[in-house]
Amino acid sequence: MGTADFLLSLEVQELLKTAYARPAEPFMASDVAKAGRADPAAFELALQHLLAHRILLPGPAPADGADGDARPVTYLANTGFVFYTELRRMALKSFAAAEPLRQMLRAKFRRAVRQAWILGENVGAGTVSVLIVHGEQMPDAAELDAALRKLLKSGRMRMHLEVQVLSEAAFRRQRQMEPLASRLAGDGCIELIAPDKAQPDAGTAPRGLLERARQRLAALSGRPR
């Protein structure tokens, strides 16, 4: 279950996921229904609900012509809605980007990826910037690209991705420098994968082993520790 599931129905999430991916572009409800997992009756109710509260707006009217009435109606995100910024932020932090990305990285690249963030988005272009930090094992570029393409094709994400991959050493060098420092500290930064605090790093493990060995030798020799 996603973090937004208790607030927003699956049908509402599917509509907002599409509307917020490219707010300036109209979309057809039929395309959303086909791509998602929504129940048709519940989907229609969700669409009417979002229109009634002006979270979505009707898109441009069909052009005049003989077949004008047969064209499907389109819809747009209402960027002037009073809670538009909050809704968009919640969507990005959960069902529209963070959750599908986090699940994919953990399922496919758990051993390689140590940390990951969404650094922000380009609303006009409908793109999301993602930073991935790897350990000794670097994610295979072709496998990562294929996994990201599969994620987009599945419809679980509708925003396109700009992905940067850094080693832990490169990340330590760059994180205090611009522009990365500002992006990590910015409001648009969302942590996808945090470092595993339960796992000792390479620097602390040997010291722990040496300390235990020293204590055991001291106990056997009767010398103070």
C-alpha positions in Angstrom: 0.0 0.0 0.0 1.3 3.4 -0.9 1.5 6.3 1.5 -1.3 8.2 -0.3 -3.7 5.3 -0.5 -5.6 6.2 2.7 -6.2 9.7 1.3 -6.7 9.3 -2.4 -8.4 6.4 -4.2 -6.5 4.5 -6.9 -8.7 6.2 -9.6 -7.8 9.7 -8.3 -4.1 8.8 -8.1 -4.2 7.6 -11.7 -5.8 10.9 -12.9 -3.5 13.1 -10.9 -0.5 11.1 -12.0 -1.3 11.9 -15.6 -2.4 15.5 -15.0 0.6 16.5 -12.9 3.1 14.9 -15.2 2.7 17.7 -17.8 0.2 20.2 -16.4 0.1 22.3 -19.5 -0.8 19.4 -21.8 -4.4 18.2 -22.1 -5.0 14.5 -21.7 -7.9 12.1 -22.6 -9.5 10.2 -19.7 -9.8 7.1 -21.9 -6.0 7.0 -22.1 -5.6 7.2 -18.4 -8.2 4.4 -17.8 -6.5 2.1 -20.3 -3.1 2.6 -18.8 -4.1 2.3 -15.1 -5.7 -0.3 -13.0 -8.9 1.6 -12.3 -12.4 0.2 -12.2 -14.4 2.0 -15.0 -17.3 3.0 -12.8 -15.1 4.2 -10.0 -12.9 6.0 -12.5 -15.8 8.0 -13.9 -16.9 9.0 -10.4 -13.4 10.1 -9.6 -13.1 12.2 -12.8 -16.4 13.9 -12.1 -15.3 14.5 -8.4 -12.1 16.2 -9.5 -13.9 18.3 -12.1 -16.6 19.3 -9.5 -13.9 20.6 -7.1 -11.9 22.2 -10.0 -8.8 20.1 -9.3 -9.1 19.2 -13.0 -10.5 21.5 -15.7 -12.0 20.7 -19.1 -9.4 20.9 -21.8 -9.6 22.8 -25.1 -12.9 22.5 -26.9 -12.8 20.3 -30.0 -12.2 22.1 -33.3 -15.2 22.9 -35.4 -15.9 20.4 -38.1 -18.1 17.6 -39.2 -16.5 15.1 -36.8 -16.0 17.6 -34.0 -18.7 16.1 -31.7 -17.1 12.6 -32.1 -13.8 13.7 -30.6 -13.0 12.7 -27.0 -13.1 15.4 -24.4 -9.8 16.4 -22.9 -8.8 17.6 -19.4 -6.1 19.7 -17.7 -4.6 20.1 -14.3 -6.0 23.3 -12.6 -2.7 25.0 -11.6 -4.7 27.7 -10.0 -6.4 25.3 -7.5 -5.7 26.5 -4.0 -4.0 23.3 -3.0 -2.4 22.6 -6.3 1.2 22.9 -5.0 0.5 20.7 -2.0 -1.3 18.0 -4.1 1.5 18.0 -6.6 4.2 17.7 -3.9 2.3 14.8 -2.3 2.0 13.1 -5.6 5.7 13.5 -6.3 6.6 12.2 -2.8 4.4 9.1 -3.2 2.5 7.5 -6.0 3.6 9.7 -9.0 7.3 9.3 -8.6 9.0 8.4 -5.3 7.2 5.1 -4.5 7.6 3.4 -8.0 11.2 4.6 -8.2 12.0 3.4 -4.7 10.4 0.0 -5.3 12.2 -0.5 -8.6 15.6 0.4 -7.2 15.2 -1.9 -4.2 14.0 -4.8 -6.3 16.5 -4.5 -9.1 19.6 -2.8 -7.6 19.5 -3.4 -3.9 23.2 -4.4 -3.7 24.5 -1.6 -5.8 22.5 1.4 -4.8 23.4 2.9 -1.4 21.5 6.2 -1.6 19.1 7.9 -4.0 17.2 11.1 -4.2 14.7 13.0 -6.4 16.5 16.3 -6.6 13.6 18.2 -8.2 11.6 18.5 -11.3 11.2 20.5 -14.5 7.5 21.1 -14.5 7.4 22.5 -18.1 9.3 19.5 -19.5 7.6 17.0 -17.3 11.0 15.6 -16.1 12.3 14.5 -12.7 16.0 14.7 -11.8 17.2 11.6 -9.9 20.6 11.1 -8.2 21.8 7.5 -7.5 24.8 6.8 -5.3 26.4 3.4 -5.6 28.9 1.5 -3.6 31.7 -0.8 -5.0 29.2 -2.4 -7.4 28.0 0.1 -10.0 24.6 -0.5 -11.5 24.9 -1.8 -15.1 24.0 1.2 -17.3 22.0 -0.9 -19.8 20.1 -2.7 -17.0 19.3 0.5 -15.3 18.1 2.1 -18.5 15.9 -0.9 -19.3 14.4 -0.9 -15.8 13.6 2.8 -16.1 12.0 2.4 -19.5 10.0 -0.5 -18.2 8.8 1.6 -15.3 7.6 4.3 -17.7 6.0 1.8 -20.0 4.1 0.2 -17.2 2.3 3.5 -16.5 3.4 3.5 -12.8 5.3 6.7 -13.7 4.3 9.3 -16.3 7.2 11.7 -15.7 10.4 11.3 -17.7 13.6 10.9 -15.8 17.0 12.6 -15.9 19.3 10.2 -13.9 22.8 10.9 -12.6 24.8 8.1 -11.1 27.8 8.8 -8.8 30.1 6.6 -6.7 30.2 7.2 -3.0 33.6 8.8 -3.3 32.4 11.2 -6.0 29.2 12.0 -4.0 31.3 12.9 -0.9 33.4 15.3 -3.0 30.4 16.9 -4.7 27.8 17.1 -2.0 29.3 20.2 -0.4 29.7 21.9 -3.8 27.3 23.8 -6.0 24.9 23.0 -7.6 24.5 19.7 -5.8 24.6 21.2 -2.3 21.7 23.5 -3.0 19.6 20.8 -4.7 20.0 18.4 -1.7 19.0 21.2 0.6 16.1 22.4 -1.5 12.4 21.9 -1.0 12.2 19.7 -4.1 14.6 17.1 -2.8 13.0 13.8 -1.8 15.0 11.0 -0.3 14.3 7.7 -2.0 16.9 5.4 -0.3 18.8 6.3 2.9 22.1 4.7 3.8 21.7 1.5 5.8 22.6 2.4 9.4 22.4 -1.2 10.5 25.4 -2.1 8.2 28.8 -1.0 9.5 30.9 0.7 6.8 34.2 -0.5 5.6 36.0 1.8 8.0 34.4 0.7 11.2 34.3 -3.0 10.8 38.0 -3.7 11.0 38.4 -1.5 14.1 35.6 -3.4 15.8 37.3 -6.7 15.1 40.6 -5.4 16.3 39.1 -4.0 19.4 37.5 -7.3 20.3 40.7 -9.2 19.7 42.7 -6.7 21.8 40.2 -7.1 24.7 40.4 -10.9 24.5 44.2 -10.9 24.5 44.2 -8.6 27.5 41.9 -10.8 29.4 44.0 -13.9 28.7 47.2 -12.2 29.7 45.7 -10.6 32.8 46.8 -7.2 31.7 44.5 -4.2 32.3 42.5 -3.2 29.2 
